Amino acid sequence: MPIPSAKKLQKIWAQVPPDYYFHLNVFQRLWHERKWRVFEEVLANLNSPPQTILEVGCAGGHLSHLLSQLFPKSQVTGIDVYKSAITEAKTRYPKLNFKVADAHKLPFPKHTFDLVMCSETIEHLTRPKTALHEIRRVLKPAGHALIEMDSGSLLFRIIWWGWTSFGPGRVWKHAHLHPFSARELDQLIRTNGFATQRRRSSHLGMAVTFLVQPKTKTKL
């Protein structure tokens, strides 16, 4: 689909209430609770707890909060380009770090984070490749990124169409700028400097989670 103008993007973001993830119906809660269980399972593969964590596309901060509970000794930072969502996150979780920032130009030095979380975000970005380069830049050489999105399967596309046309999900209409399939996302990750450590499909194949690391350069 054509990439919307900056003005149109602002309107798309403004469709979603900043506290959206705190007022889910029973089906949405089951969907997101299942995703969190998958994340816990995948993150259990880490050799040691991360000391520094970044969530890219943190919305109102719900996942950043869960990460802070899973890794209570870690310093957790969340960024989102949607200012109202960051205001919501700061209000709900004042002990965590939140800032307005663009995933395409992360405001951190290279090799800052042990773990970068990017869930249900990559498909909303205008330049996913640039965002992946930025995630790799801010990751420590031995760090990990957890990248997750809805898989773009036929079943998901059917449900997403109905959800965004007739259900509460209408606030997400036109929000998916790059509805990658799981295979396309896998290729995008591998061709942009990452090696996949773990791949996990869930939700009847409608979601896919990757645990990846920056590729190491081989000396000749």
N, CA, C and O of each residue as an XYZ file, in Angstrom:
880
protein
N       0.840     -1.182      0.000
C       0.000      0.000      0.000
C       0.884      1.244      0.000
O       1.996      1.194      0.526
N       0.420      2.375     -0.581
C       1.218      3.598     -0.578
C       1.432      4.095      0.843
O       0.538      3.992      1.683
N       2.631      4.641      1.115
C       2.926      5.155      2.446
C       2.207      6.485      2.631
O       2.376      7.382      1.805
N       1.409      6.646      3.691
C       0.679      7.898      3.914
C       1.635      9.068      4.156
O       2.791      8.877      4.536
N       1.140     10.257      3.932
C       1.901     11.462      4.238
C       2.051     11.590      5.749
O       1.372     10.905      6.513
N       2.946     12.474      6.166
C       3.165     12.696      7.591
C       1.872     13.151      8.278
O       1.584     12.740      9.402
N       1.111     13.985      7.607
C      -0.158     14.469      8.170
C      -1.147     13.323      8.325
O      -1.847     13.235      9.334
N      -1.208     12.442      7.327
C      -2.112     11.297      7.391
C      -1.680     10.335      8.490
O      -2.524      9.777      9.192
N      -0.379     10.136      8.644
C       0.114      9.265      9.710
C      -0.305      9.778     11.081
O      -0.691      8.999     11.952
N      -0.227     11.085     11.266
C      -0.648     11.669     12.535
C      -2.116     11.354     12.806
O      -2.490     11.078     13.946
N      -2.943     11.394     11.776
C      -4.369     11.093     11.940
C      -4.577      9.621     12.273
O      -5.430      9.284     13.095
N      -3.801      8.742     11.639
C      -3.907      7.309     11.917
C      -3.537      7.020     13.371
O      -4.233      6.269     14.055
N      -2.431      7.623     13.841
C      -2.015      7.410     15.236
C      -3.076      7.935     16.196
O      -3.365      7.305     17.214
N      -3.651      9.083     15.872
C      -4.612      9.724     16.766
C      -5.922      8.945     16.860
O      -6.723      9.199     17.759
N      -6.154      7.993     15.941
C      -7.361      7.169     16.014
C      -7.349      6.270     17.251
O      -8.403      5.920     17.782
N      -6.151      5.900     17.704
C      -6.005      4.924     18.786
C      -5.933      5.651     20.127
O      -5.033      6.468     20.322
N      -6.845      5.382     21.051
C      -6.777      6.025     22.365
C      -5.461      5.685     23.068
O      -5.006      4.545     22.980
N      -4.843      6.629     23.755
C      -3.571      6.356     24.437
C      -3.661      5.215     25.450
O      -2.671      4.527     25.702
N      -4.857      5.014     26.035
C      -5.040      3.951     27.027
C      -5.692      2.714     26.424
O      -6.304      1.921     27.139
N      -5.566      2.547     25.121
C      -6.234      1.451     24.399
C      -5.973      0.098     25.049
O      -6.912     -0.671     25.256
N      -4.724     -0.210     25.373
C      -4.368     -1.542     25.857
C      -4.796     -1.798     27.299
O      -4.577     -2.888     27.827
N      -5.406     -0.798     27.939
C      -5.871     -0.973     29.314
C      -7.383     -1.153     29.382
O      -7.959     -1.226     30.467
N      -8.019     -1.225     28.218
C      -9.471     -1.403     28.167
C      -9.821     -2.453     27.106
O     -10.641     -2.195     26.224
N      -9.212     -3.617     27.189
C      -9.406     -4.667     26.203
C     -10.611     -5.524     26.570
O     -10.915     -5.723     27.746
N     -11.297     -6.031     25.531
C     -12.374     -6.994     25.808
C     -11.758     -8.367     26.066
O     -10.541     -8.532     25.989
N     -12.590     -9.331     26.368
C     -12.084    -10.645     26.785
C     -11.254    -11.306     25.689
O     -10.249    -11.952     25.985
N     -11.660    -11.155     24.432
C     -10.919    -11.778     23.335
C      -9.566    -11.103     23.131
O      -8.570    -11.777     22.868
N      -9.526     -9.789     23.248
C      -8.256     -9.069     23.136
C      -7.308     -9.450     24.270
O      -6.110     -9.633     24.056
N      -7.860     -9.566     25.484
C      -7.018     -9.954     26.626
C      -6.413    -11.331     26.418
O      -5.231    -11.544     26.688
N      -7.226    -12.269     25.935
C      -6.711    -13.610     25.674
C      -5.612    -13.571     24.616
O      -4.599    -14.257     24.747
N      -5.809    -12.777     23.574
C      -4.823    -12.633     22.490
C      -3.492    -12.124     23.031
O      -2.438    -12.693     22.746
N      -3.547    -11.044     23.816
C      -2.316    -10.421     24.294
C      -1.687    -11.199     25.451
O      -0.464    -11.231     25.584
N      -2.507    -11.817     26.277
C      -1.943    -12.652     27.344
C      -1.200    -13.839     26.768
O      -0.157    -14.231     27.292
N      -1.725    -14.421     25.690
C      -1.040    -15.527     25.031
C       0.289    -15.053     24.438
O       1.293    -15.761     24.504
N       0.286    -13.857     23.864
C       1.541    -13.330     23.316
C       2.581    -13.171     24.422
O       3.748    -13.514     24.233
N       2.162    -12.651     25.576
C       3.121    -12.465     26.654
C       3.691    -13.798     27.121
O       4.878    -13.875     27.440
N       2.882    -14.840     27.170
C       3.389    -16.160     27.565
C       4.427    -16.655     26.560
O       5.419    -17.276     26.941
N       4.196    -16.380     25.279
C       5.182    -16.736     24.257
C       6.474    -15.957     24.474
O       7.564    -16.520     24.380
N       6.355    -14.661     24.766
C       7.546    -13.845     25.002
C       8.340    -14.381     26.191
O       9.566    -14.472     26.134
N       7.641    -14.734     27.264
C       8.316    -15.290     28.433
C       9.073    -16.567     28.077
O      10.203    -16.781     28.515
N       8.429    -17.402     27.281
C       9.065    -18.660     26.862
C      10.309    -18.389     26.023
O      11.349    -19.015     26.232
N      10.206    -17.462     25.079
C      11.329    -17.162     24.201
C      12.463    -16.497     24.985
O      13.632    -16.825     24.786
N      12.117    -15.566     25.872
C      13.142    -14.854     26.640
C      13.815    -15.743     27.676
O      14.876    -15.396     28.194
N      13.215    -16.871     27.979
C      13.852    -17.826     28.888
C      15.125    -18.407     28.279
O      15.922    -19.025     28.986
N      15.326    -18.214     26.962
C      16.525    -18.706     26.288
C      17.739    -17.806     26.486
O      18.846    -18.170     26.091
N      17.545    -16.630     27.094
C      18.672    -15.733     27.327
C      19.630    -16.354     28.339
O      19.199    -16.990     29.301
N      20.918    -16.170     28.120
C      21.917    -16.738     29.022
C      21.918    -16.063     30.390
O      22.219    -16.694     31.403
N      21.581    -14.780     30.409
C      21.543    -14.037     31.664
C      20.515    -12.912     31.531
O      20.212    -12.481     30.418
N      19.980    -12.437     32.648
C      18.994    -11.350     32.580
C      19.612    -10.092     31.975
O      20.743     -9.742     32.311
N      18.902     -9.419     31.105
C      19.441     -8.181     30.520
C      19.464     -7.061     31.550
O      18.541     -6.912     32.352
N      20.534     -6.278     31.513
C      20.629     -5.141     32.431
C      19.916     -3.913     31.884
O      19.370     -3.113     32.643
N      19.924     -3.767     30.564
C      19.285     -2.615     29.920
C      18.339     -3.117     28.835
O      18.717     -3.951     28.013
N      17.106     -2.606     28.836
C      16.056     -3.052     27.922
C      15.433     -1.836     27.246
O      15.166     -0.825     27.895
N      15.206     -1.940     25.954
C      14.491     -0.911     25.200
C      13.278     -1.545     24.546
O      13.387     -2.589     23.903
N      12.109     -0.908     24.713
C      10.943     -1.316     23.928
C      10.675     -0.266     22.865
O      10.452      0.904     23.175
N      10.698     -0.690     21.615
C      10.428      0.186     20.476
C       8.953      0.083     20.130
O       8.466     -1.001     19.809
N       8.236      1.202     20.192
C       6.796      1.182     19.967
C       6.062      0.743     21.212
O       5.302     -0.224     21.177
N       6.280      1.445     22.321
C       5.790      0.983     23.625
C       4.342      1.341     23.899
O       3.773      0.855     24.877
N       3.721      2.181     23.065
C       2.331      2.613     23.295
C       2.204      3.142     24.724
O       3.006      3.974     25.149
N       1.205      2.666     25.467
C       0.982      3.153     26.825
C       1.841      2.512     27.883
O       1.643      2.758     29.073
N       2.803      1.685     27.473
C       3.787      1.153     28.409
C       3.465     -0.179     29.047
O       4.168     -0.601     29.965
N       2.410     -0.863     28.584
C       2.003     -2.111     29.242
C       3.065     -3.205     29.142
O       3.310     -3.916     30.117
N       3.704     -3.348     27.968
C       4.742     -4.371     27.826
C       6.027     -3.967     28.545
O       6.712     -4.817     29.112
N       6.350     -2.699     28.526
C       7.521     -2.240     29.273
C       7.364     -2.575     30.761
O       8.319     -2.983     31.423
N       6.155     -2.397     31.266
C       5.871     -2.728     32.663
C       6.049     -4.224     32.922
O       6.655     -4.613     33.920
N       5.524     -5.058     32.033
C       5.674     -6.507     32.199
C       7.141     -6.922     32.126
O       7.577     -7.804     32.866
N       7.904     -6.287     31.235
C       9.336     -6.578     31.153
C      10.044     -6.199     32.451
O      10.951     -6.903     32.895
N       9.631     -5.090     33.056
C      10.257     -4.666     34.313
C       9.930     -5.646     35.437
O      10.718     -5.802     36.370
N       8.784     -6.303     35.356
C       8.436     -7.316     36.351
C       9.178     -8.617     36.102
O       9.582     -9.301     37.042
N       9.358     -8.959     34.824
C      10.075    -10.187     34.476
C      11.561    -10.065     34.817
O      12.194    -11.021     35.266
N      12.103     -8.858     34.592
C      13.520     -8.598     34.878
C      13.605     -7.413     35.850
O      13.929     -6.298     35.440
N      13.319     -7.646     37.117
C      13.185     -6.534     38.077
C      14.461     -5.738     38.316
O      14.392     -4.612     38.809
N      15.613     -6.286     37.984
C      16.869     -5.561     38.187
C      17.313     -4.803     36.933
O      18.372     -4.176     36.925
N      16.504     -4.863     35.884
C      16.868     -4.227     34.617
C      16.379     -2.782     34.562
O      15.398     -2.416     35.208
N      17.081     -1.977     33.781
C      16.648     -0.614     33.485
C      15.855     -0.656     32.188
O      16.401     -0.988     31.136
N      14.566     -0.321     32.258
C      13.668     -0.442     31.109
C      13.330      0.937     30.557
O      12.936      1.837     31.299
N      13.489      1.089     29.245
C      13.150      2.326     28.536
C      12.161      1.997     27.426
O      12.327      1.009     26.711
N      11.138      2.823     27.284
C      10.178      2.655     26.188
C      10.125      3.909     25.340
O      10.158      5.024     25.860
N      10.043      3.721     24.019
C       9.902      4.879     23.123
C       8.713      4.667     22.201
O       8.375      3.539     21.842
N       8.094      5.762     21.829
C       6.999      5.733     20.865
C       6.915      7.111     20.230
O       7.197      8.123     20.871
N       6.525      7.137     18.968
C       6.421      8.414     18.262
C       5.112      9.141     18.608
O       4.973     10.335     18.342
N       4.159      8.415     19.201
C       2.840      8.960     19.533
C       2.919      9.623     20.912
O       2.981      8.932     21.930
N       2.917     10.951     20.947
C       3.150     11.697     22.185
C       2.115     11.388     23.258
O       2.462     11.285     24.435
N       0.859     11.240     22.875
C      -0.186     10.979     23.866
C       0.021      9.629     24.549
O      -0.286      9.477     25.731
N       0.541      8.646     23.805
C       0.808      7.340     24.397
C       1.936      7.435     25.426
O       1.865      6.800     26.478
N       2.968      8.217     25.134
C       4.075      8.379     26.073
C       3.603      9.101     27.335
O       4.034      8.763     28.438
N       2.733     10.078     27.185
C       2.156     10.745     28.352
C       1.408      9.749     29.221
O       1.514      9.780     30.447
N       0.646      8.860     28.577
C      -0.080      7.809     29.297
C       0.883      6.888     30.027
O       0.666      6.556     31.192
N       1.949      6.471     29.346
C       2.926      5.561     29.946
C       3.609      6.193     31.155
O       3.773      5.544     32.189
N       4.006      7.452     31.028
C       4.663      8.138     32.140
C       3.749      8.259     33.351
O       4.203      8.174     34.492
N       2.459      8.458     33.099
C       1.485      8.585     34.189
C       1.271      7.252     34.900
O       1.192      7.201     36.128
N       1.179      6.183     34.128
C       0.898      4.867     34.707
C       2.123      4.243     35.366
O       2.009      3.576     36.395
N       3.289      4.459     34.772
C       4.495      3.787     35.259
C       5.623      4.809     35.466
O       6.591      4.824     34.705
N       5.502      5.647     36.476
C       6.463      6.734     36.662
C       7.883      6.266     36.993
O       8.828      7.045     36.870
N       8.049      5.017     37.408
C       9.386      4.523     37.746
C      10.166      4.029     36.525
O      11.362      3.753     36.618
N       9.483      3.920     35.382
C      10.152      3.491     34.153
C      10.515      4.711     33.310
O      10.031      5.816     33.554
N      11.370      4.494     32.320
C      11.822      5.584     31.450
C      11.057      5.548     30.131
O      11.068      4.537     29.430
N      10.403      6.634     29.801
C       9.674      6.724     28.541
C      10.025      8.033     27.842
O      10.208      9.061     28.494
N      10.118      7.992     26.523
C      10.375      9.221     25.774
C       9.771      9.126     24.383
O       9.652      8.046     23.804
N       9.396     10.280     23.867
C       8.913     10.369     22.490
C      10.112     10.264     21.565
O      11.049     11.056     21.663
N      10.084      9.293     20.672
C      11.207      9.100     19.753
C      10.741      8.292     18.559
O       9.754      7.559     18.627
N      11.471      8.440     17.465
C      11.166      7.783     16.201
C      11.996      6.508     16.085
O      13.213      6.536     16.267
N      11.338      5.394     15.782
C      12.042      4.112     15.627
C      13.061      4.154     14.508
O      13.998      3.355     14.497
N      12.897      5.083     13.553
C      13.832      5.185     12.443
C      15.105      5.947     12.813
O      16.072      5.956     12.050
N      15.102      6.589     13.989
C      16.274      7.349     14.438
C      16.298      7.335     15.967
O      15.947      8.320     16.616
N      16.717      6.208     16.522
C      16.687      6.041     17.970
C      17.708      6.974     18.642
O      18.858      7.047     18.209
N      17.294      7.679     19.685
C      18.166      8.689     20.325
C      19.086      8.088     21.386
O      19.120      8.556     22.524
N      19.829      7.051     21.008
C      20.721      6.384     21.941
C      22.043      6.075     21.237
O      22.069      5.852     20.026
N      23.137      6.063     21.999
C      24.428      5.681     21.406
C      24.412      4.211     21.000
O      23.568      3.439     21.455
N      25.342      3.841     20.150
C      25.429      2.443     19.749
C      25.841      1.580     20.940
O      26.511      2.036     21.867
N      25.419      0.331     20.881
C      25.768     -0.669     21.896
C      25.287     -0.262     23.290
O      26.033     -0.362     24.265
N      24.029      0.198     23.378
C      23.475      0.653     24.655
C      22.695     -0.445     25.381
O      22.739     -0.524     26.609
N      21.978     -1.295     24.630
C      20.994     -2.180     25.250
C      21.360     -3.663     25.116
O      21.924     -4.102     24.114
N      21.015     -4.413     26.168
C      21.172     -5.865     26.144
C      19.996     -6.536     25.431
O      20.151     -7.595     24.824
N      18.817     -5.906     25.510
C      17.608     -6.465     24.897
C      16.782     -5.342     24.301
O      16.541     -4.324     24.950
N      16.347     -5.530     23.054
C      15.398     -4.606     22.423
C      14.145     -5.389     22.082
O      14.209     -6.431     21.432
N      13.008     -4.882     22.525
C      11.704     -5.498     22.275
C      10.971     -4.685     21.217
O      10.868     -3.463     21.327
N      10.460     -5.366     20.188
C       9.719     -4.681     19.121
C       8.531     -5.565     18.762
O       8.631     -6.431     17.894
N       7.416     -5.342     19.432
C       6.224     -6.189     19.267
C       5.095     -5.402     18.632
O       4.763     -4.305     19.080
N       4.501     -5.971     17.580
C       3.380     -5.344     16.868
C       3.713     -3.908     16.479
O       2.881     -3.008     16.603
N       4.931     -3.710     16.010
C       5.388     -2.364     15.660
C       5.958     -2.295     14.248
O       5.693     -1.336     13.523
N       6.735     -3.296     13.847
C       7.457     -3.235     12.577
C       6.521     -3.018     11.397
O       6.888     -2.360     10.424
N       5.298     -3.574     11.478
C       4.339     -3.449     10.377
C       3.714     -2.065     10.300
O       3.063     -1.733      9.309
N       3.905     -1.242     11.351
C       3.352      0.108     11.383
C       4.347      1.164     10.903
O       3.992      2.338     10.794
N       5.567      0.771     10.621
C       6.625      1.735     10.329
C       6.726      2.031      8.833
O       6.459      1.164      8.001
N       7.107      3.246      8.505
C       7.248      3.609      7.094
C       8.486      2.974      6.475
O       8.494      2.641      5.290
N       9.547      2.805      7.292
C      10.801      2.246      6.776
C      11.309      1.142      7.720
O      12.224      1.377      8.510
N      10.727     -0.041      7.639
C      11.116     -1.132      8.547
C      12.609     -1.463      8.487
O      13.220     -1.773      9.510
N      13.190     -1.397      7.298
C      14.610     -1.716      7.156
C      15.461     -0.745      7.973
O      16.403     -1.162      8.646
N      15.137      0.537      7.918
C      15.869      1.541      8.688
C      15.724      1.283     10.183
O      16.692      1.400     10.934
N      14.518      0.935     10.613
C      14.287      0.656     12.030
C      15.106     -0.542     12.497
O      15.639     -0.524     13.607
N      15.217     -1.580     11.675
C      16.019     -2.740     12.042
C      17.498     -2.371     12.147
O      18.200     -2.858     13.033
N      17.964     -1.518     11.250
C      19.355     -1.047     11.336
C      19.582     -0.285     12.644
O      20.628     -0.423     13.279
N      18.593      0.517     13.036
C      18.713      1.264     14.288
C      18.695      0.324     15.500
O      19.449      0.522     16.453
N      17.842     -0.682     15.461
C      17.811     -1.654     16.558
C      19.159     -2.359     16.673
O      19.679     -2.548     17.773
N      19.718     -2.745     15.531
C      21.026     -3.410     15.557
C      22.113     -2.460     16.077
O      23.021     -2.885     16.791
N      22.018     -1.190     15.720
C      23.026     -0.213     16.151
C      23.040     -0.058     17.669
O      24.109     -0.009     18.278
N      21.853      0.018     18.286
C      21.804      0.277     19.729
C      21.963     -0.990     20.561
O      22.122     -0.910     21.780
N      21.924     -2.148     19.926
C      22.144     -3.399     20.648
C      23.632     -3.594     20.944
O      24.490     -3.245     20.134
N      23.917     -4.151     22.108
C      25.281     -4.573     22.398
C      25.632     -5.754     21.497
O      24.728     -6.472     21.068
N      26.906     -5.980     21.195
C      27.288     -7.069     20.276
C      26.735     -8.426     20.668
O      26.422     -9.240     19.800
N      26.610     -8.684     21.972
C      26.065     -9.968     22.434
C      24.603     -9.845     22.852
O      24.050    -10.752     23.475
N      23.975     -8.703     22.502
C      22.589     -8.476     22.895
C      21.595     -9.236     22.029
O      21.966     -9.867     21.039
N      20.336     -9.164     22.417
C      19.257     -9.839     21.698
C      18.140     -8.842     21.377
O      17.931     -7.860     22.089
N      17.440     -9.126     20.293
C      16.212     -8.401     19.980
C      15.080     -9.407     19.856
O      15.242    -10.467     19.252
N      13.937     -9.069     20.430
C      12.727     -9.862     20.242
C      11.833     -9.077     19.298
O      11.357     -7.994     19.639
N      11.605     -9.626     18.108
C      10.805     -8.960     17.079
C       9.576     -9.816     16.811
O       9.683    -10.987     16.449
N       8.415     -9.213     16.995
C       7.160     -9.968     16.856
C       6.146     -9.161     16.074
O       6.097     -7.935     16.175
N       5.338     -9.861     15.295
C       4.251     -9.195     14.576
C       3.190    -10.215     14.214
O       3.429    -11.422     14.255
N       2.016     -9.717     13.859
C       0.983    -10.581     13.306
C       1.452    -11.049     11.944
O       1.973    -10.259     11.156
N       1.269    -12.335     11.661
C       2.014    -12.998     10.592
C       1.563    -12.667      9.171
O       2.284    -12.956      8.216
N       0.396    -12.072      9.017
C      -0.086    -11.822      7.658
C      -0.625    -13.056      6.979
O      -0.797    -13.057      5.760
N      -0.901    -14.122      7.739
C      -1.476    -15.334      7.163
C      -2.877    -15.042      6.629
O      -3.473    -14.014      6.952
N      -3.395    -15.957      5.810
C      -4.732    -15.770      5.252
C      -5.765    -15.624      6.365
O      -6.626    -14.746      6.305
N      -5.679    -16.489      7.386
C      -6.626    -16.407      8.498
C      -6.531    -15.059      9.185
O      -7.553    -14.449      9.500
N      -5.303    -14.583      9.421
C      -5.158    -13.286     10.078
C      -5.731    -12.168      9.206
O      -6.419    -11.282      9.714
N      -5.454    -12.199      7.907
C      -5.938    -11.125      7.030
C      -7.462    -11.063      7.028
O      -8.038     -9.975      7.008
N      -8.117    -12.221      7.048
C      -9.587    -12.248      7.081
C     -10.104    -11.641      8.383
O     -11.002    -10.799      8.371
N      -9.526    -12.076      9.509
C      -9.960    -11.573     10.811
C      -9.639    -10.088     10.953
O     -10.445     -9.322     11.481
N      -8.455     -9.681     10.478
C      -8.055     -8.275     10.580
C      -8.988     -7.378      9.778
O      -9.332     -6.280     10.216
N      -9.397     -7.850      8.597
C     -10.327     -7.053      7.788
C     -11.635     -6.843      8.537
O     -12.137     -5.721      8.604
N     -12.189     -7.906      9.098
C     -13.431     -7.772      9.853
C     -13.259     -6.929     11.100
O     -14.127     -6.125     11.441
N     -12.142     -7.112     11.778
C     -11.864     -6.394     13.025
C     -11.749     -4.895     12.788
O     -12.278     -4.099     13.563
N     -11.060     -4.510     11.716
C     -10.851     -3.087     11.444
C     -12.007     -2.458     10.674
O     -12.059     -1.238     10.516
N     -12.927     -3.283     10.197
C     -14.071     -2.749      9.444
C     -15.314     -2.599     10.306
O     -16.091     -1.660     10.132
N     -15.500     -3.538     11.248
C     -16.767     -3.559     11.986
C     -16.612     -3.598     13.512
O     -17.559     -3.276     14.230
N     -15.446     -3.983     14.012
C     -15.276     -4.146     15.449
C     -14.558     -2.980     16.095
O     -14.315     -1.958     15.454
N     -14.216     -3.136     17.377
C     -13.453     -2.094     18.076
C     -12.111     -1.802     17.414
O     -11.512     -0.751     17.639
N     -11.647     -2.739     16.599
C     -10.383     -2.553     15.911
C     -10.431     -1.543     14.787
O      -9.442     -1.366     14.075
N     -11.551     -0.880     14.613
C     -11.631      0.153     13.567
C     -10.633      1.280     13.805
O     -10.277      2.009     12.879
N     -10.180      1.420     15.060
C      -9.182      2.466     15.345
C      -7.846      2.152     14.683
O      -6.989      3.028     14.567
N      -7.662      0.891     14.243
C      -6.416      0.491     13.585
C      -6.520      0.503     12.066
O      -5.583      0.088     11.383
N      -7.629      0.966     11.532
C      -7.806      0.959     10.072
C      -6.692      1.761      9.406
O      -6.398      2.890      9.799
N      -6.079      1.156      8.393
C      -4.972      1.743      7.618
C      -3.663      1.818      8.407
O      -2.695      2.414      7.934
N      -3.621      1.223      9.597
C      -2.420      1.354     10.430
C      -1.292      0.418     10.002
O      -0.121      0.715     10.242
N      -1.628     -0.712      9.371
C      -0.589     -1.643      8.924
C      -0.044     -1.176      7.576
O      -0.685     -1.353      6.540
N       1.139     -0.581      7.604
C       1.735     -0.051      6.380
C       2.493     -1.124      5.609
O       2.620     -1.045      4.387
N       2.999     -2.137      6.333
C       3.768     -3.229      5.719
C       3.295     -4.560      6.306
O       3.930     -5.086      7.221
N       2.199     -5.108      5.800
C       1.680     -6.370      6.344
C       2.506     -7.571      5.872
O       2.064     -8.351      5.029
N       3.716     -7.703      6.431
C       4.607     -8.788      6.032
C       3.999    -10.147      6.353
O       3.242    -10.292      7.312
N       4.341    -11.132      5.541
C       4.119    -12.512      5.940
C       5.259    -12.917      6.862
O       6.265    -12.212      6.954
N       5.110    -14.047      7.546
C       6.179    -14.532      8.427
C       7.457    -14.777      7.629
O       8.555    -14.488      8.103
N       7.312    -15.306      6.423
C       8.483    -15.576      5.583
C       9.168    -14.276      5.174
O      10.396    -14.192      5.176
N       8.381    -13.267      4.825
C       8.958    -11.979      4.421
C       9.670    -11.299      5.587
O      10.727    -10.694      5.408
N       9.085    -11.401      6.786
C       9.729    -10.808      7.948
C      11.021    -11.546      8.274
O      12.023    -10.924      8.625
N      10.999    -12.857      8.159
C      12.199    -13.664      8.386
C      13.325    -13.214      7.457
O      14.461    -13.026      7.891
N      12.999    -13.041      6.173
C      14.002    -12.608      5.202
C      14.497    -11.198      5.514
O      15.692    -10.923      5.408
N      13.586    -10.305      5.896
C      13.973     -8.938      6.222
C      14.945     -8.911      7.397
O      15.919     -8.159      7.390
N      14.678     -9.722      8.387
C      15.551     -9.793      9.557
C      16.926    -10.316      9.171
O      17.941     -9.745      9.570
N      16.969    -11.396      8.398
C      18.240    -12.038      8.056
C      19.087    -11.179      7.131
O      20.315    -11.241      7.182
N      18.446    -10.376      6.285
C      19.199     -9.557      5.335
C      19.567     -8.189      5.900
O      20.138     -7.355      5.197
N      19.242     -7.961      7.159
C      19.555     -6.669      7.772
C      20.391     -6.831      9.037
O      20.232     -6.097     10.013
N      21.291     -7.822      8.988
C      22.320     -7.893     10.000
C      22.021     -8.697     11.235
O      22.707     -8.544     12.246
N      20.988     -9.576     11.186
C      20.649    -10.377     12.351
C      20.732    -11.863     12.044
O      20.508    -12.301     10.915
N      21.060    -12.623     13.075
C      21.002    -14.083     13.020
C      19.883    -14.534     13.948
O      19.828    -14.109     15.102
N      18.994    -15.386     13.461
C      17.850    -15.838     14.252
C      18.273    -16.938     15.224
O      18.850    -17.949     14.823
N      17.979    -16.729     16.499
C      18.260    -17.720     17.533
C      17.048    -18.613     17.798
O      17.189    -19.796     18.106
N      15.862    -18.029     17.674
C      14.637    -18.774     17.943
C      13.511    -18.165     17.139
O      13.395    -16.942     17.049
N      12.677    -19.014     16.553
C      11.473    -18.553     15.858
C      10.293    -19.320     16.421
O      10.338    -20.545     16.535
N       9.229    -18.595     16.777
C       8.085    -19.226     17.430
C       6.799    -18.710     16.818
O       6.505    -17.517     16.881
N       6.029    -19.618     16.224
C       4.704    -19.268     15.717
C       3.667    -19.514     16.812
O       3.831    -20.407     17.643
N       2.600    -18.715     16.807
C       1.552    -18.863     17.814
C       0.232    -18.357     17.249
O       0.164    -17.889     16.112
N      -0.818    -18.459     18.064
C      -2.124    -17.937     17.688
C      -2.613    -18.533     16.360
O      -3.048    -17.816     15.459
N      -2.527    -19.877     16.268
C      -2.957    -20.587     15.056
C      -2.193    -20.087     13.822
O      -2.739    -20.032     12.720
N      -0.934    -19.728     14.025
C      -0.115    -19.250     12.921
C      -0.326    -17.789     12.575
O       0.223    -17.307     11.585
N      -1.118    -17.068     13.379
C      -1.412    -15.668     13.073
C      -0.390    -14.710     13.655
O      -0.447    -13.512     13.377
N       0.542    -15.206     14.453
C       1.590    -14.361     15.026
C       2.907    -15.121     14.962
O       2.934    -16.351     15.018
N       4.002    -14.369     14.845
C       5.321    -14.991     14.777
C       6.299    -14.135     15.587
O       6.293    -12.907     15.497
N       7.134    -14.806     16.376
C       8.101    -14.150     17.251
C       9.502    -14.637     16.911
O       9.744    -15.837     16.781
N      10.422    -13.684     16.769
C      11.822    -14.004     16.489
C      12.685    -13.500     17.633
O      12.530    -12.362     18.077
N      13.593    -14.339     18.113
C      14.655    -13.903     19.007
C      15.928    -13.898     18.178
O      16.357    -14.940     17.681
N      16.534    -12.720     18.030
C      17.662    -12.573     17.111
C      18.835    -11.896     17.807
O      18.684    -11.272     18.858
N      20.013    -12.035     17.191
C      21.225    -11.355     17.638
C      21.916    -10.718     16.447
O      21.751    -11.172     15.314
N      22.702     -9.652     16.698
C      23.490     -9.093     15.596
C      24.464    -10.131     15.051
O      25.094    -10.864     15.814
N      24.581    -10.187     13.743
C      25.535    -11.105     13.139
C      26.946    -10.648     13.473
O      27.249     -9.455     13.477
N      27.795    -11.621     13.750
C      29.199    -11.295     13.992
C      29.944    -11.314     12.677
O      29.681    -12.153     11.816
N      30.882    -10.380     12.523
C      31.660    -10.301     11.294
C      32.799    -11.321     11.351
O      33.551    -11.375     12.324
N      32.909    -12.108     10.320
C      33.950    -13.115     10.266
C      35.233    -12.505      9.703
O      35.230    -11.923      8.619
N      36.324    -12.645     10.447
C      37.618    -12.127      9.984
C      38.237    -13.090      8.990
O      38.271    -14.298      9.222
N      38.730    -12.548      7.873
C      39.371    -13.382      6.848
C      40.869    -13.487      7.111
O      41.583    -14.148      6.356
